[in-house]
Amino acid sequence: MPSNSGVINKDLQAERDKCTFNNEEFTLWWVGGETKLKEKRFREDFFLNDPELQEKVPLHFLSHKELYEESVRKATVAFRKVRKMQEMGQDGVDNYSALLGGLLGTGILKQGNPLTVHYVMFLPAILGHGTPEQQAEWFGRAWNCEVIGTYAQTELGHGTFLRGLETTATYDESTKEFVLHSPTLTAYKWWPGGLAHTANFCVVMAQLFSKGNCHGIQPFIVQLRDEETHMPLKGITIGEIGNKLGMNGVNNGFLGFDHVRIPRKNMLMKNAKLLEDGTFVKPPSQALTYGTMMFVRVVICRDMAAYLSKAVTIAVRYSAVRRQSHINPDQPEVQVIDHLTQQYKLFPAIAKSIIFKLTSDNLWEMYNQVTSELDKGDLERLPELHAIACCLKAITTADAATGVEVCRLACGGHGYMTCSNFYGTYGMVTAACTYEGENTVLLLQTARYLMKAWQQALRGQELVPTVQYLGRFLSSKNRRMEWDDSIGGIIRALQTVAAGKLRLAAEHIEQRQKNGATLEEATNQTSIELARTADAHCRAFLVQSGYEMIEKGCETVSGEVAKVLRTIYHLYAYDEALKALGDLLRFTTISESDINRLQAKLEAALAELRPNAVGIVDSFDIPDDVLGSPLGAYDGNVYERLYEEAKKSPLNQEPVNQSFHMYLKPFMKSSL
């Protein structure tokens, strides 16, 4: 990866010189082979060197309105370039994935892309919910961007609780139309990306009424704006919700309906159907209605790995350049990365970014397998996919948000500056903690599935792969597992924690019912335990999945790279175990000496990674323009780049600001 300035900071170069493995080999493994890497680098060069996609003024100096307009401009330029790549023979869905993802996409559109929901939710919704005829009518136009769509589910008064949505779609048998209506202010759709001023069509999730009965949430395609003038259509109230912590280029909007009529064919009927006479035909499974959300949760897990890899690249490089304090009084100030506490802030974040990406790949394989089974009418593994996608979305977003903030804190005062790009990255990651399902609610959904699996285990039924450990737990004679600090032992211990928590939660629900509570009341009274159970289940899955994926990867790389990968994984496993000490003390025989040994193993893993930290983040192969941070540039010239960024401030474009003559000078000259 070439330097912009041509001169590499000597401390950063020294770090690269002591790396024990070949960066390019690591990158090939990370990206997925030579073809993928070649495509990735061509794509980055093709987009990042285009003058039309260059940032003339840093976005944080623009007004909210200017930022949105610049985001639309860049988005249209970028997707035109995708079409150009297709003409050049550089076709493929990876071009879209890259532009919509957490690396190249946010390198070009730092505050988010107003067309993201069109590609990530509107198009998949047509495929997932539309009949072949509906797909033929809508998908081609949407794919070619002849229409721009969004996906409106969340309302002002309801988000994750879908059954509480208030927007209605009432079937009028006399005209064969649906009448969409927002009966209250809280029924207004709120949050959809691109809704405010970008999209002219929308998949709307609404309560279906026919023959006086409610048939639950169903998807409808609704035109919002005139295709020529872009003016809102009659009965449509639409606008933008305002400034947010981050993602201010996404154009999140609100939407209200005043008895808006659409034809019957605009209800997407691949799953549920409504006949001409108003008869409702149920889908094989209600969960099929939520397939789009599951797809997006898979994408979110991958994006969390990308954002975390970006943040930790910035922080590790900066920590190698920044010198702070003495370890030895007789020696010069050391690189910040030499402080063990700094290593413990940063190296687990490296590990998490890798484990999250590998687990998202694993989840992607599961998603594709389950989707193919659904097409054959096999719904058996759908609940398992839904449960693991829910908790992985919750845990990866929460851990990534914490990780980005820890990386920012690790960069001291300079990390607080907007130009460091921790602010923008944090805004992206924390948004994901809430959209597509609030994390606590998602954990409780996973817990609901685990409770059903527990009952299956008690009955001796066959269990699906992600919960098979429950059967082993029940067959064990000892309630407390014998502690073993091997990797296999740590995986079993974390699974034992999850199973033990699940057993206790089930017992407490049963006891509360015996004391007079209804099942729903007892479940609510046990909900803290249930959320923690789902958290433990997910962390056990991550540690197990990470191990399997790392070992699979080690079969294809050199011994040097394999050694580094295993050390990264070991650090992740030891860190997860140490953070679960209270639970391990409760459910295993771990002792104080075992804990000391585990801590020593973690510190040994940190020491082993220390010479390779810069090499690992270099191997993520993230261009400077994607990192978007003077602290993390490849050349390590932190202070020069910070100074150049400071000079870009509009306040530095004139020696004296007008406020001096208007306010300060009169104030200073007046007698107080």
N, C-alpha and C positions, 0 to 999 in steps of 0.2 A: 504494500500500500504506500504510494509515494507521499512525501511531505509537501505541503503547500509552500513552505519557505525554503526548502532545500537544506536547512541546517537543523539537525536533530539535537535536542537537549542532551547533554552528556550523561546525565543520570539515567535518563530514559533509555539511551543507547546501551549503557552498561547493563541495564536490566535485560535488554534483548540479547545481549552477548552471552549471558549466563543461562539462557533458556535451554532446557535439556531435550527438547523435542523439535521436530520440524513443523513450523507454523502452517505451511501450506498443506501438509498431510492432515493436521487437525481440522483445518478449514474445509478440506474435501469431505471429511467425515461429517462435520457439522452441517454443511450445506446439502450433502446428499450425492456427492460424486462429481466427476469432472464436467459432465454435461450441464448439471445444475449450476455449478460454480461459473462456468463460462457464460451461461445465460444471465446469471445474476450480475456479473461484472459488466457485461455488455449493456444490460438494462440500466444499471446505475450510471454508466458513462453516457448513455443515450438521453437520460432524463436530467441528470444533475448538471451537465455541461450546456444545457439549452438556455440561452439568454432570457427567453420568455419565462423560465421557471426560476430565475435568480431572484433573490430578495433584495429589492432596492432600498427599502427602509425596514429595519426590524419591526416585526408585527406589534411588539408591545408599545410602539410609539404611535400606532394607528388608532383611530376611533373605532368603536364597535361596528358602525356602519361601513367604514372603509375596510375593516378586517374581513367582513363578510363578502364584500364586493371583490376583494383581492382573492379570497378563497374560491369564489365561483370562477373568476378568471383563470386561476391556476388549474382548477379541476378540469375545466373544459380543454385547456391546452394539453394537460396530461393525458386525458382519455382520447384526444385526437391523435396523440403520439402513439397510443396503444394501437389504434387503427393503422397508423403508418407502419408499425412493427409487423402487423399482420400482412400488409402488402409486401414487406421485405422478407416474408417467410419466417419471421420470428413470432410465430403464433403461440397460443397456449394460455390456459387459465392462470398460470403463474404470474403473468404480467398484471392481471387484475388483482390477484392476491397480494402482490408486492405493493401495488399502488394503494390498496385499501388496508394494508397491514401496519404494524407498529414500527417498522424500520424505514424503508424507502418512502412509504406513504406519508409518515409524519415528518420525514426530512424535507419533503416538498411542501406539504401543507401542515405546518407546525401546530395549528389550532384546529385541526380536523378537517374532514372533507365533506362538503354538503351533499355529495352524491353517494356517500358510503351506504346509507340505508337502502338506496335504490338497488345497489348491487348485492348487498349482504342480506336483505330481508324481503324487499319487494319481489325480486326475481325468484328467489327460493320459495316464497309463498305461492307464487303462481305455479311453480313446478310441484310443490308439495301438496297443494290444496286444489289445484285446477284439474278438470277433466282433460283428456286429449284435445277435445274441441276448444276448450277455454285456453289451453296452452297455445294452440295454433292461432287463436285470435289475438292473444295478448303478449306472449313471450317474445316473439320476433320484434314487435314494435318497441318493447321495453329494452330488449338486448341492444337494439340499434340506437337507443335513446331518442326515438321519435316521440316517446312520452317518458317523463321522469316520474318515478313513483316513490312512495314511502310506505311505512307500515305503522298504522295507528292503533295501538292497543291501550296503553296506559292513559288514565284520565286524571283530571285534577283531584278527584276524590278517591281514586283507587288505582293501585299499581299491580303488585304481585298477586293480590287476591282477585283472580280473574272472574270468579262467580259474582263478585260485587260490582262489576262494570255496569254502568247505567244506560249507555247508548243503546237505543232500540232500533231494530229493523223489523217493521210490522208488514206482513204480507197482505196485499190487497188483491183478493181473488178476482175481482171484477176487471182489473186492469193488468193483472199478471205483473205487478210491480211490488217492490219493497219501498216502504216509507222510512227513511232514516231520520231519527230525531234525538236531540239532546234535551231531555226533560228538565234538567237542572243545570246550574252552573258547574257543579262538581262532575257532571257527565261530559264536559268538554274534554276532548282528547288533549293531552298535555305531554310534551317531550319529544315526539317523533322527530328524528333528524331529517333535515331537508324540507320539512313540512311548511315552514313559515312562508318562504318566498321562492323556493326552488322547485318543488314538485308540482305537477298538475294532475296527477292521479294518486290513488292511495288504496292499499288493502286495509279495510276498516274491520276491526273485531267488534261485533255488536250482539246483543241479546236478540235471538230470533223469536218472533211471535207469529203464530199462524193458528187459525181456528180457535182463538182465545187462549192458547196455551204457549208457555215459554219453553223453548227447546235448547236453551243455553247459548254459549258463545259460538258464533260462526263467522267466517271471513267473507267480506264483500269487496268487490272492486268498485271504487267510486271516483268519478271525475270531479276534481276540485276547482279547476281553473280552465278558462277558454284556451284552446290549443293555439290560437293565433295571438290574442291580446294578453293572455295570462291573467286576465281579470277573474276574481272569484265568481263562481256561478251563483245563481239565485239560491238563497237559503243557506249558503255557506258563510260562516264567520271564521276568519283565519288570520293568524298573525304570529309574531315571534315572542317567545317568553322572556327574553332579556339576557343580561350578562350572567355568566356562570364562573365557577372556580377555574374551569378550563374548557377546551373544546368549543371555543366561541366562533369557529368558522363553520360549525356543523349546521347552523340554522334551525335549531330546535323550535318547534312551533306549537300553537294551540289551534283547535278546530272544533267548531260547533255546528250542529245541523238543525235547521228549522224545516221539518217535514220535507226532506229532499227525496225525490223519487228516482229509483233506478230500476232497470228491467230485471226480471227474474233470473236471466242468464248471467247476471253479474254476481250472484252468489257462487263462490267457488265450491264445486260439488264433487270433488274427487272422493271425499270421505263421507260426510253427511250430505243428504239430498233433500230438496223440497220439491214435490211434484206440483204440477200445474194447479191441481185442485187444493193445494195447501197441505197435503199430507206430508209429514216429516218422516224421513227414513234415517234411522240412526246409523252412525259409523260403526265399523267392527269394534273400534276402541276409541273412547273419548280422547285418549292420549295422542291419537293421530292429529288432532286439531293443533297440538302444540309442537309439531315437528320442526317448524321454523325456529322456534326458540332453542330447541336442542342443538340445531346446527350452529346457531350463533354462539351458544355456550362453548362449543368445541373451538370455534374461532377465537373466542375470548381467551381461553387457556393459552393458546399459541401466542396471542398478542402480549399476554402478561410476561411470557418468557422473553419476547423481543424488547419490551420496555425495560425490563430489569437488566437485560444484557447491555442495553444502551447506558443506563444509569451507572452500572458497575464498571463499564469501560471508562467512562469519564472519571469516576472516583479513584480507580486503581492507577490510571496514568497520572492524575494530579498528585496522588499520594507518593508516587515515585519521584516526582519533581519537587514537591514542597518539602522543605527542611524545617523541622520544628523541634526544639528542645534537645537536651543532652541526655543520652543514656549513660555515657561515661563522661564525667566532668572534664577529663583531660582531652577528650576528643571533640571534633566539630559537631555542630547540630546534625542530627541524623535525618534521613528521609522519613517522612511520616509513616510510610509503609513498614518501617522497621519496628514500630511500636506494636507489641502483641495485641493490644486492645484494638488498634486499627485493622490488623489482620482479621480479628474476630468480627469486626463490623463488615468487612468487605468480602472475605473469602466464602462465607456461607451464602452470600448473595450471588457469587459466581456459580456456586453449586446449584442453588435454586433455579437460576435461569436455565441451566442445562437440564436439570431433572424435569422442570416444567415443560420444556420443549419436547423432551423425549416422551413424557407422559401424554402430552397433547397429541403426539404422533400415534401413540398407542390408542388413545381415545378416538382419534380420527379413523383408525382401522376398525375399531368396534362400531363406530357410527355407520361406516360404509357397509359393514357386514349386516348390521341390524336393518339398515335401510333396504338392502337387497332381499332380506328375509320378509320385510313388510310387503314388498312388491309381490311376493308369492303368497301373501296372506298369513305368514307366520309372525305372530305378535309376542312370542314367548319371552324374548330377551329385551323387549321394549322397556318394561319397567326397570330392569337392571341398568340399561343405558341412561334412562332418565335420572335414576338415583345417583349414579356416579358422575354424570354431567353436572347435576345440581351442586353436589358438594365440592367437586373440583373447581367449578366456577367460583364458589364462595371462598375456598381456601387459597387458590392461586391469586385471586384479586386482592384479598386481604394481605397475604404475605408479600405480594409485589408492591403494594402501597407502602407497607412497613419498610420493605427493602429499599425503595427509592428514597424514602425519607431518611433512612439510616445513611445511605450514600451521600445525600445532601449534607447531613450533619457531619459526616466524615471529612467534608471539604471546608469546614469552618465558615468564616465570613464570606469568602468568595462563592461558596455554594448557595448563599442566600440571594445572590444577584440573579435577576431574571435571565440574563444572557448565559448563565451556566447551564440552562435548559433543564434543571431539576424541577423548576416551577411548572413548565409546560408538560413535562413527563408525568409529574405527580398529578396534575389536573386530568390527564388522560387515564391514569391508572385508577385514581379514586372514583372517577365517574363509573368505571366498570364494576366497582363494588356495589353499585345500586342498580344500574340498568340491566335489563333482562333478568330481573329477579333480585330482590333485596336479600343480602347474604344470610341473615338469620332465618328468614322464611325458607330459603333454599335448603339450609341445613335441616330444618324441620320436615321438609318434604323427603329428604333422604332418610331421616329418622323414621318416618312413617313406613317407608319401604323396609327398613331394617327390622321394624317390629313385626312385619308380615314374614320376613325371612326367619326371624327368631321362632315364630310359631311353626313354620315349616321344619326348622331344625329340631324342635321339640318332638314333632311327629315322625322324625326320622326320614323325611322326604329328601329327595335329591336337591342339592343347592347349586345355583349358578356360580361361575368362577369367583366373582368378586366377594362372595359371602361364604365360600366353602369353609373358611376358618371357624365359622360358628359350630359346624359339626365336630371339628377336632376339639374345640373348647368343651363342648358338652360330653364328649367321650373321655375327657381327661378326668382322672380320679382326684387330682389336686386342684383346689380352687385357685391357689397361687402357683404360678408357673415357676419352675426352677430357672433362675437367671443365667443367661449365657450371652457373653458380649461379642460372639461372632456375628457376622452380618445376618446369617440365617436366624440366630438367636434373637437379634434385635427386631427383625421382622415379625417373628412369632410373638415376641413380648408386646409389640405395639398392637398386633391383632388380638392378643389376650386382653389388653387394656380396653380395646373397642368392644370385645365380646362381654367382658366383665361389666362395663358400663351399661351395655344393652340389657344384660340380665337384671341388673339393679333397677334400671328404668322400668322394665316390664313388671318386676315385682312391686315397685312403688305405685304404678298405675293400678295394678290389681288390688293392692291394699287400700288405696284411696276409693276405689269402687266399693269395696266391702264396707267402707266407712260411710257410704251413702252418696258419693259423688257419681255423676254420670260419666260415661267413657270420655266425653268431650271435656268435661271439667277436670277429670283426673289427668288427662293428657296435657291440658294447659298447666296444671299444677306441677307437672313433671317436665315441662318444656325446657327448663335450663339444662337438666340432665340429658334430655333428648338431643338438644343442639350440640352439647359437648360429646355425646356419643357419635353423632354424625361427623364431627370434627375429627375425632380419634379414628374412626373408620377411614376417612379420607386420607389422613396422614399415614396410616398403615398402608393404604393402597399406593400412595406416592412412593414410599420407601421400597415397597415390593416391586412396583412397576419400574422405578428408577434402576433398581438392581438388575432386573431382567433385561432392560433396554441397554444399560451400560455393558453388561456381559455380552450381549448380542453384538454391540458395536466393537468390543475388544477383539472379536474374532476376525475383524476385517482390517485392523490397523497394526502398525508396528508395535514392538514391545515398549518403546519409549512413550508413545502416545497412550497405549493401553495402561501403562503404569500411572500416568497423570489422570486418566479418566477414572481409574479405580480409587485413587486418592481423593479426587473430587467427590465421588460417591460416598466414600467412607466418611468424609467430613460431614456430608449431608446427613447420613444415618446417625452418626454420633451426636450431632447437634440436635436432631429431632428427639433422640432418646434423652439427652440431658434436659431438654425443655419439657419433657414429660415425666420428670423425676417423681413428682408427687403421685402420679398415676402408677408408675412402675413400682414405687414403694407399696402401693395399695394392692396391686394385682400380681406382683412377682416377688421373688425372694431376694431382690437386689439389696446389697448391704452397703455400708459406708465405704468399705474397701473397694467394692465393685464400682461405686460412684467415682472414687479417686482414680481408679484405673481407666474408667471411661473418659474422665476429664483429661488424663494424660494422653490417651489415644487421640482425642480431639486436638490437643496442643501439638502433638507430633504430626498430625495431618496438616495443620497450619504451617508448621516449619517446613514440611515437605513441599507444600505448594508455594511457599515464599519466593524461591528463585524463578518460578514459572508464571507468577501472577500476571505480569505484563504480557508474556507470551500467549497466555490463554485468552486474554481479552483482545489482543491483536488478532488472534485466530478467529474471533467472531466476525472479523472482516467487515466492520462497519465504517463506511466512509466518513470523513470529517463533516461533510455537508449534511449527513444524516444524524450524526451526533449533535451537531448544532451548538457546540460548546467550546469556548476558548480554554476551558480547563482540561478538556479531554482530547484535544487535537493530536494527531499522530506525531507531530514534531515536538510536542511537549513545551513549546514556547509560550507558556501560560501567561506570563506577565506582559509580554509584548502584545499578545492577543487581547488581553483584558483592557489594556490601554486603548487599543484600536476600537474596541467595542464602546468604550466610554465616550470616545470622540464622536460617535454617531448620534448621540443624544441631541434632539432639536435645541435643547438649552445651550449646547456648546457651539451653535452655528452663528452666534453673535456675542461680542465681548460684554455687552451690557444689556440685560433684559429690561423691557419697558416697565416692569414692575418697580424698578429702582426709581425712575422718574415719577411714576404715578403714585406710588405708595411709600416706599422706603425713605426717599429723600425728604418729602414733606414731613414724614414722621420724625426723622432724625433732626430736622431743623426746627421743629416746633418745640416750645418749652412745655414740659410735662407737668 
